Amino acid sequence: MTLTDDSADYAPTQIMAELFKTKGFDGVGYRRSLGPGHNVALFDITAAKQRSCFLLEAKKVTYKFLETGRPYLFH
């Protein structure tokens, strides 16, 4: 989440996570939004054991912009 993200965009995700938690799930796994790989969100950190840990440093971030097909006109 960045400073420009709207927290309302995450409401559906939060609702689903709460549902999974109440149904007894230990956590959820999901694809990363920036780059390849997966993330895991644990509802109870004692439900898993850490096997390894490492720190990543971002060397480059790129963005690709595409027109949405809906032009905005200003007068």
Secondary structure, 3 states (H helix, E strand, C coil): CCCCCCHHHHHHHHHHHHHHHHCCCCEEEEECCCCCCEEEEECCHHHCCCCCCCCCCCCCCCCCCCCCCCCCCCC
